């Protein structure tokens, strides 16, 4: 992942470990004050939310622990973290993709996973290179116009 992605993960983890836990603790405390815990739906909902929060914290800690930060090179070759403007040679349409880790991918926003077929085809190529991507309908040909 990029250094920016790692920074975002750490910020989310910090937020959940501090404010997230405090908010859940307050919900549980308030629900306990309402009486009998066996039939207290708010208490059970708060405990369930706490379990989900702790699971999310554990997953984020594991991702941060296992993170490998990829530094971008000179920018003349497509790599993880690159923003790439391409032209579809079949339709003439222009698109911009940013290659990110699989967990950060949001294809509708132009953030594509480094393990996606499009990213795999683009990685290692330079401006003006043409790449082919096999898709169910055949082959898609892209020309790299710009790399940031």
FENNOR-V632401 format. One record per helix or strand of 2 or more residues. SS is the DSSP state (2 for helix, 1 for strand). FROM is the first residue (numbers start at 1). TO is the last residue. If there is no record, write none. Layout:
ss=<SS;SS>
from=<FROM;FROM>
to=<TO;TO>
//
This chain:
ss=<2;2;1;1;2;2;1;2;1;1>
from=<3;41;83;94;102;107;111;117;130;138>
to=<32;66;88;100;104;109;113;122;135;147>
//
